[in-house]
Amino acid sequence: MAWYQESFGDDYLLVYKHRDMQGAYHEVKKMVNWLDLEQGARLLDLCCGMGRHSLALSELGYTVTGVDLSKVLLQEAVKQGGEEQVTWVHGDMREVPLSEPFDAVVNLFTSFGYFDEDEQNEKVLHEVYRLLKKEGRFIIDFLNPVYVKANLVAQSERKEEDLTIRESRTIEDGCVRKRIMISQAGAPDRHYLEQVKLYERPVFEAMLVKAGLHIDHVYGDYEGQAYSPETSSRMIFVGHKEG
């Protein structure tokens, strides 16, 4: 099984329990202004996970569909009270089981670069193109590889109820890899891997252009600061479908 088929299960909910709806609402409120959409616009959250951003977008007045490969995370999204607010779809971001185009597609919180092969990651961008209306808008919210390499925290440890969560981070084979070990008294340790391919700005921009996506702005954080390789924590592409 690929790492992303194993890692986004029940333990993921425990490891990332600290991520709250308030934070998601704040992040989304800033970003959605960059799209300049009308109320009620149809918006696709590609790789919606447990639905925090999808629900926040719905509360802001958009018609939202969330797609994710993890059934566990989609079930959690429904539990958050989002069954009526958002349309949840189980699917792979490389082959989304939808055909009707959207006013906007968002891919948030570093939900890109999961695949070893460049062509598999590029498939995701071609899906963004396919799923957008003519002149439809997109946001791809990615990490800043230059910043990650310079500021990587190699080891961290924390407690979550009766669990000890140890995380180690490395740069290997052009990827940032996080290895997670969860320890619990009376149970064997559980191990997971998370991996993102590090695409720096020129390479990422070339992939977007190849997919027919035009870049309007590149932001360096959720507040809308311009991207700076050395100081920005994020690399957020905002643009539209060509043609």
Buried (B, 14 or more C-beta within 10 A) or exposed (E): EEBBEEBBBEBBBBBBEEBEBEBBBBBBBBBBEBBEBEEEBBBBBBBBBBBBBBBBBBBBEBBBBBBBBBEBBBBBBBEBEBEEBBBBBEBBBBEBEBEEBBBBBBBBBBBBBBBBEBEBBBBBBBBBBBBBBEEBBBBBBBBBBBBBEEEEEEEEEEEEEEBBBBBBBEEEEEBBBBBBBBBBEEEEEBEBEBBBBBBEBEEBBEBBBEBBBEBEEBBBBBEBBEBEBEEBEBBBBBBBBEE
